Amino acid sequence: MELNFAQIKKMKNLFLPILFLLCISCSKELNFENQSFEKTSTLDCSENCPKIQLEIPVAKNAKIISDSINKTVFTAVKSIIDFGDKPNNSTDYEQLANSFIKAYEKLKTDFPKDRFGWEAKIEGEIKYSSKHILNIEINHYTFTGGAHGYAGSRSLLFDPKTGKKIPNEKLFKNWELFKIFAETKFRNKYKIPRDQAINSTGMFFENDVFQVAQNIFFTDKGIILHYNPYEIAAYVDGSRDLLIKYDEANDYLITK
């Protein structure tokens, strides 16, 4: 059956909005691209030359969602690098890297005889991804003088549909009940008697009261409560982890 010009035009008008919606749908698909930033001091040095390296997963497409995620990740990275008395006004990773090196160079210029080297290395990755949870892990190491540097891991949890950060309390049906459950698991793993204070074996919980870790990671096996060095134990003891498998965590989690 042959179509006349009017019929073809009518069909075209029907298909164009559909194609337009399909294109919008494709453009809104959230994905990530790793971006690297590196800066080294220009001052002469024979060893321990100051350097900063950043490797960050940057959200692409789905502009509103991506902007929200990228802003939160950048703020987290900046808080790791920002050690000075004055607020860091950097608005992108290039500026952030430059500010770290400039801070070193100013200190080295003011105290040229002191021997010290600075270092910062931050690597971010997608730790876990589902329809309901996007978990970005930021591993970091910084050294700006002293006996040793500081290494740690930070967990950022997002709603992938909105790009908004999810507070830890909003992950669970009842935060207080989960806290009680987590303390029992923690005591069992680290052999802390139930009838003794949580710090009785050398932990450093504030006010001798158990607290759920600030950093909660989602994995294929379950959720991990991760305590960085210094948070609940001495630096020499390193970090503390508690894995709660999903067959137990599901009773408390809202979703995963």
C-alpha positions as a Markdown table, in Angstrom:
| # | Residue | x | y | z |
|---|---|---|---|---|
| 1 | Met | 0.0 | 0.0 | 0.0 |
| 2 | Glu | 1.5 | 3.3 | -1.0 |
| 3 | Leu | 1.3 | 6.3 | 1.4 |
| 4 | Asn | 0.7 | 9.8 | 0.2 |
| 5 | Phe | 2.6 | 12.8 | 1.5 |
| 6 | Ala | 0.0 | 13.7 | 4.1 |
| 7 | Gln | 0.1 | 10.2 | 5.6 |
| 8 | Ile | 3.9 | 10.1 | 5.7 |
| 9 | Lys | 4.0 | 13.5 | 7.4 |
| 10 | Lys | 1.4 | 12.4 | 10.0 |
| 11 | Met | 3.5 | 9.3 | 10.8 |
| 12 | Lys | 6.6 | 11.3 | 11.0 |
| 13 | Asn | 4.9 | 13.6 | 13.5 |
| 14 | Leu | 3.9 | 10.6 | 15.6 |
| 15 | Phe | 7.4 | 9.0 | 15.6 |
| 16 | Leu | 9.5 | 12.2 | 16.3 |
| 17 | Pro | 8.3 | 12.6 | 20.0 |
| 18 | Ile | 8.9 | 8.9 | 20.6 |
| 19 | Leu | 12.4 | 9.1 | 19.2 |
| 20 | Phe | 13.0 | 12.3 | 21.2 |
| 21 | Leu | 11.9 | 10.6 | 24.5 |
| 22 | Leu | 14.2 | 7.6 | 23.6 |
| 23 | Cys | 17.1 | 9.9 | 23.1 |
| 24 | Ile | 16.5 | 11.6 | 26.4 |
| 25 | Ser | 16.3 | 8.2 | 28.1 |
| 26 | Cys | 19.6 | 7.2 | 26.7 |
| 27 | Ser | 21.3 | 10.4 | 27.7 |
| 28 | Lys | 20.1 | 10.0 | 31.3 |
| 29 | Glu | 21.9 | 6.7 | 31.8 |
| 30 | Leu | 24.3 | 7.1 | 34.7 |
| 31 | Asn | 27.9 | 6.0 | 34.1 |
| 32 | Phe | 31.4 | 6.8 | 35.4 |
| 33 | Glu | 34.7 | 7.7 | 34.0 |
| 34 | Asn | 38.0 | 7.6 | 36.0 |
| 35 | Gln | 39.9 | 10.9 | 35.9 |
| 36 | Ser | 43.5 | 11.3 | 37.1 |
| 37 | Phe | 45.2 | 14.4 | 38.5 |
| 38 | Glu | 48.8 | 14.6 | 39.5 |
| 39 | Lys | 51.1 | 17.5 | 40.6 |
| 40 | Thr | 54.7 | 17.5 | 41.8 |
| 41 | Ser | 56.6 | 20.3 | 43.5 |
| 42 | Thr | 58.9 | 22.4 | 41.3 |
| 43 | Leu | 61.3 | 23.1 | 44.2 |
| 44 | Asp | 64.6 | 21.2 | 44.0 |
| 45 | Cys | 64.6 | 18.0 | 46.0 |
| 46 | Ser | 66.9 | 15.0 | 46.0 |
| 47 | Glu | 64.5 | 12.6 | 47.8 |
| 48 | Asn | 60.9 | 12.4 | 49.0 |
| 49 | Cys | 59.8 | 14.9 | 46.4 |
| 50 | Pro | 56.3 | 16.1 | 47.3 |
| 51 | Lys | 53.6 | 14.8 | 45.1 |
| 52 | Ile | 49.8 | 14.5 | 45.0 |
| 53 | Gln | 48.0 | 11.9 | 43.0 |
| 54 | Leu | 44.2 | 11.7 | 42.6 |
| 55 | Glu | 42.2 | 9.1 | 40.7 |
| 56 | Ile | 38.5 | 9.8 | 41.0 |
| 57 | Pro | 35.4 | 8.2 | 39.4 |
| 58 | Val | 33.5 | 11.0 | 37.9 |
| 59 | Ala | 29.8 | 10.6 | 37.1 |
| 60 | Lys | 28.6 | 11.3 | 33.5 |
| 61 | Asn | 25.3 | 11.9 | 31.9 |
| 62 | Ala | 22.1 | 12.2 | 34.0 |
| 63 | Lys | 23.2 | 15.7 | 34.7 |
| 64 | Ile | 21.3 | 16.5 | 37.9 |
| 65 | Ile | 22.1 | 13.1 | 39.4 |
| 66 | Ser | 25.8 | 13.3 | 38.2 |
| 67 | Asp | 26.2 | 16.8 | 39.5 |
| 68 | Ser | 24.9 | 15.8 | 42.9 |
| 69 | Ile | 27.2 | 12.7 | 43.1 |
| 70 | Asn | 30.3 | 14.6 | 41.8 |
| 71 | Lys | 29.8 | 17.5 | 44.2 |
| 72 | Thr | 29.6 | 15.1 | 47.2 |
| 73 | Val | 32.7 | 13.2 | 46.1 |
| 74 | Phe | 34.7 | 16.4 | 45.6 |
| 75 | Thr | 33.7 | 17.7 | 49.0 |
| 76 | Ala | 34.9 | 14.5 | 50.6 |
| 77 | Val | 38.2 | 14.5 | 48.8 |
| 78 | Lys | 38.7 | 18.2 | 49.6 |
| 79 | Ser | 38.1 | 17.5 | 53.3 |
| 80 | Ile | 40.9 | 14.9 | 53.2 |
| 81 | Ile | 43.3 | 17.3 | 51.6 |
| 82 | Asp | 42.2 | 20.4 | 53.6 |
| 83 | Phe | 44.5 | 20.5 | 56.6 |
| 84 | Gly | 45.2 | 24.2 | 56.9 |
| 85 | Asp | 43.8 | 26.8 | 59.1 |
| 86 | Lys | 42.1 | 28.7 | 56.2 |
| 87 | Pro | 39.2 | 27.2 | 54.2 |
| 88 | Asn | 40.3 | 25.6 | 50.9 |
| 89 | Asn | 38.5 | 27.6 | 48.1 |
| 90 | Ser | 39.4 | 25.0 | 45.3 |
| 91 | Thr | 36.5 | 24.3 | 43.0 |
| 92 | Asp | 38.0 | 21.4 | 41.0 |
| 93 | Tyr | 40.5 | 18.7 | 41.4 |
| 94 | Glu | 43.2 | 20.6 | 39.4 |
| 95 | Gln | 43.0 | 23.5 | 41.8 |
| 96 | Leu | 42.9 | 21.1 | 44.8 |
| 97 | Ala | 46.1 | 19.4 | 43.7 |
| 98 | Asn | 47.8 | 22.8 | 43.1 |
| 99 | Ser | 46.8 | 24.0 | 46.5 |
| 100 | Phe | 48.4 | 21.0 | 48.2 |
| 101 | Ile | 51.7 | 21.6 | 46.5 |
| 102 | Lys | 51.6 | 25.4 | 47.0 |
| 103 | Ala | 51.1 | 24.8 | 50.7 |
| 104 | Tyr | 54.2 | 22.6 | 50.8 |
| 105 | Glu | 56.3 | 25.1 | 48.8 |
| 106 | Lys | 55.3 | 28.0 | 51.1 |
| 107 | Leu | 56.3 | 26.0 | 54.1 |
| 108 | Lys | 59.6 | 24.9 | 52.5 |
| 109 | Thr | 60.4 | 28.4 | 51.5 |
| 110 | Asp | 59.7 | 29.7 | 55.1 |
| 111 | Phe | 61.8 | 26.9 | 56.6 |
| 112 | Pro | 64.3 | 25.8 | 54.0 |
| 113 | Lys | 66.6 | 23.9 | 56.4 |
| 114 | Asp | 63.9 | 21.5 | 57.5 |
| 115 | Arg | 63.8 | 18.1 | 55.8 |
| 116 | Phe | 60.4 | 16.9 | 55.1 |
| 117 | Gly | 58.4 | 15.5 | 52.2 |
| 118 | Trp | 54.7 | 15.7 | 51.6 |
| 119 | Glu | 52.6 | 13.1 | 49.9 |
| 120 | Ala | 48.9 | 12.6 | 49.1 |
| 121 | Lys | 47.4 | 9.7 | 47.2 |
| 122 | Ile | 43.6 | 9.3 | 46.8 |
| 123 | Glu | 41.9 | 6.6 | 44.8 |
| 124 | Gly | 38.2 | 6.3 | 44.4 |
| 125 | Glu | 36.2 | 3.4 | 43.0 |
| 126 | Ile | 32.7 | 2.0 | 42.6 |
| 127 | Lys | 32.5 | -0.4 | 45.5 |
| 128 | Tyr | 28.9 | -1.6 | 45.0 |
| 129 | Ser | 26.1 | -0.8 | 42.6 |
| 130 | Ser | 22.5 | -1.8 | 42.5 |
| 131 | Lys | 19.1 | -0.3 | 41.7 |
| 132 | His | 18.9 | 1.2 | 45.2 |
| 133 | Ile | 22.5 | 1.7 | 46.4 |
| 134 | Leu | 25.6 | 3.2 | 44.8 |
| 135 | Asn | 28.6 | 2.9 | 47.0 |
| 136 | Ile | 31.8 | 4.8 | 46.2 |
| 137 | Glu | 34.9 | 4.0 | 48.2 |
| 138 | Ile | 37.7 | 6.5 | 48.7 |
| 139 | Asn | 41.0 | 5.1 | 49.8 |
| 140 | His | 43.5 | 7.8 | 50.9 |
| 141 | Tyr | 47.0 | 8.3 | 52.3 |
| 142 | Thr | 48.5 | 11.6 | 53.3 |
| 143 | Phe | 51.8 | 12.6 | 54.9 |
| 144 | Thr | 52.6 | 16.2 | 55.8 |
| 145 | Gly | 55.3 | 15.6 | 58.3 |
| 146 | Gly | 55.6 | 13.8 | 61.6 |
| 147 | Ala | 56.3 | 10.2 | 62.6 |
| 148 | His | 54.1 | 8.7 | 59.9 |
| 149 | Gly | 51.3 | 9.4 | 57.4 |
| 150 | Tyr | 47.7 | 8.6 | 57.7 |
| 151 | Ala | 45.8 | 6.0 | 55.6 |
| 152 | Gly | 42.1 | 5.4 | 55.6 |
| 153 | Ser | 39.0 | 4.5 | 53.7 |
| 154 | Arg | 35.8 | 6.5 | 53.3 |
| 155 | Ser | 32.4 | 5.2 | 52.2 |
| 156 | Leu | 30.0 | 7.4 | 50.3 |
| 157 | Leu | 26.5 | 6.0 | 49.8 |
| 158 | Phe | 24.1 | 7.4 | 47.2 |
| 159 | Asp | 20.6 | 6.8 | 45.9 |
| 160 | Pro | 21.4 | 6.2 | 42.2 |
| 161 | Lys | 17.9 | 7.5 | 41.2 |
| 162 | Thr | 18.5 | 10.9 | 42.7 |
| 163 | Gly | 22.2 | 11.2 | 43.3 |
| 164 | Lys | 21.6 | 12.2 | 46.9 |
| 165 | Lys | 23.8 | 11.0 | 49.7 |
| 166 | Ile | 22.2 | 8.4 | 52.0 |
| 167 | Pro | 22.9 | 9.0 | 55.7 |
| 168 | Asn | 23.8 | 5.7 | 57.6 |
| 169 | Glu | 20.7 | 5.9 | 59.7 |
| 170 | Lys | 18.5 | 5.8 | 56.6 |
| 171 | Leu | 19.9 | 2.5 | 55.6 |
| 172 | Phe | 18.1 | 0.7 | 58.4 |
| 173 | Lys | 14.5 | 0.0 | 59.5 |
| 174 | Asn | 15.4 | 0.8 | 63.1 |
| 175 | Trp | 18.8 | 2.4 | 63.8 |
| 176 | Glu | 18.8 | 1.7 | 67.5 |
| 177 | Leu | 17.9 | -2.0 | 67.1 |
| 178 | Phe | 20.7 | -2.4 | 64.5 |
| 179 | Lys | 23.1 | -0.7 | 66.8 |
| 180 | Ile | 22.4 | -3.3 | 69.5 |
| 181 | Phe | 22.8 | -6.1 | 67.0 |
| 182 | Ala | 26.0 | -4.7 | 65.6 |
| 183 | Glu | 27.5 | -4.3 | 69.1 |
| 184 | Thr | 26.8 | -8.0 | 69.8 |
| 185 | Lys | 28.5 | -9.0 | 66.6 |
| 186 | Phe | 31.5 | -6.7 | 67.3 |
| 187 | Arg | 31.9 | -8.1 | 70.9 |
| 188 | Asn | 31.9 | -11.6 | 69.5 |
| 189 | Lys | 34.5 | -11.0 | 66.9 |
| 190 | Tyr | 36.9 | -9.0 | 69.1 |
| 191 | Lys | 36.3 | -11.2 | 72.2 |
| 192 | Ile | 34.9 | -8.4 | 74.5 |
| 193 | Pro | 32.8 | -10.0 | 77.3 |
| 194 | Arg | 29.2 | -8.9 | 77.4 |
| 195 | Asp | 29.3 | -8.1 | 81.1 |
| 196 | Gln | 32.3 | -5.7 | 80.6 |
| 197 | Ala | 32.6 | -2.2 | 79.2 |
| 198 | Ile | 33.2 | -2.0 | 75.4 |
| 199 | Asn | 36.6 | -0.5 | 76.0 |
| 200 | Ser | 37.7 | -3.1 | 78.6 |
| 201 | Thr | 40.0 | -4.8 | 76.1 |
| 202 | Gly | 41.7 | -1.7 | 74.8 |
| 203 | Met | 39.2 | -0.1 | 72.4 |
| 204 | Phe | 38.8 | 3.7 | 72.3 |
| 205 | Phe | 35.0 | 4.2 | 71.9 |
| 206 | Glu | 34.0 | 7.7 | 73.0 |
| 207 | Asn | 32.5 | 7.7 | 76.5 |
| 208 | Asp | 32.9 | 3.9 | 76.6 |
| 209 | Val | 29.8 | 3.5 | 74.4 |
| 210 | Phe | 29.7 | 1.4 | 71.3 |
| 211 | Gln | 29.0 | 3.3 | 68.0 |
| 212 | Val | 28.3 | 2.0 | 64.5 |
| 213 | Ala | 31.2 | 2.8 | 62.2 |
| 214 | Gln | 30.9 | 6.1 | 60.2 |
| 215 | Asn | 31.9 | 4.1 | 57.1 |
| 216 | Ile | 29.6 | 1.4 | 56.0 |
| 217 | Phe | 30.5 | -0.5 | 52.9 |
| 218 | Phe | 28.2 | -2.7 | 50.7 |
| 219 | Thr | 29.8 | -5.8 | 49.2 |
| 220 | Asp | 28.5 | -8.9 | 47.4 |
| 221 | Lys | 28.7 | -10.8 | 50.7 |
| 222 | Gly | 27.3 | -8.3 | 53.1 |
| 223 | Ile | 27.8 | -5.0 | 54.7 |
| 224 | Ile | 31.1 | -4.0 | 56.3 |
| 225 | Leu | 31.4 | -1.7 | 59.3 |
| 226 | His | 34.8 | -0.1 | 58.8 |
| 227 | Tyr | 36.7 | 1.8 | 61.5 |
| 228 | Asn | 39.8 | 3.7 | 60.4 |
| 229 | Pro | 43.0 | 3.9 | 62.4 |
| 230 | Tyr | 42.6 | 6.1 | 65.5 |
| 231 | Glu | 38.8 | 6.0 | 65.4 |
| 232 | Ile | 38.4 | 3.2 | 68.0 |
| 233 | Ala | 41.9 | 1.9 | 68.6 |
| 234 | Ala | 45.5 | 2.9 | 68.6 |
| 235 | Tyr | 47.2 | 3.7 | 65.3 |
| 236 | Val | 49.5 | 0.7 | 65.6 |
| 237 | Asp | 46.5 | -1.6 | 65.8 |
| 238 | Gly | 45.3 | -0.5 | 62.3 |
| 239 | Ser | 41.7 | -0.5 | 61.2 |
| 240 | Arg | 38.9 | -2.6 | 62.4 |
| 241 | Asp | 36.3 | -4.3 | 60.2 |
| 242 | Leu | 33.1 | -6.1 | 61.0 |
| 243 | Leu | 31.4 | -8.1 | 58.2 |
| 244 | Ile | 27.7 | -8.7 | 58.6 |
| 245 | Lys | 26.4 | -11.1 | 56.0 |
| 246 | Tyr | 23.2 | -10.3 | 54.2 |
| 247 | Asp | 21.3 | -13.3 | 55.6 |
| 248 | Glu | 21.6 | -11.4 | 59.0 |
| 249 | Ala | 21.8 | -7.8 | 57.8 |
| 250 | Asn | 18.6 | -8.2 | 55.7 |
| 251 | Asp | 16.5 | -8.2 | 58.9 |
| 252 | Tyr | 17.6 | -4.6 | 59.5 |
| 253 | Leu | 18.4 | -3.1 | 56.1 |
| 254 | Ile | 15.7 | -1.2 | 54.2 |
| 255 | Thr | 17.2 | -2.2 | 50.9 |
| 256 | Lys | 20.4 | -3.2 | 49.2 |
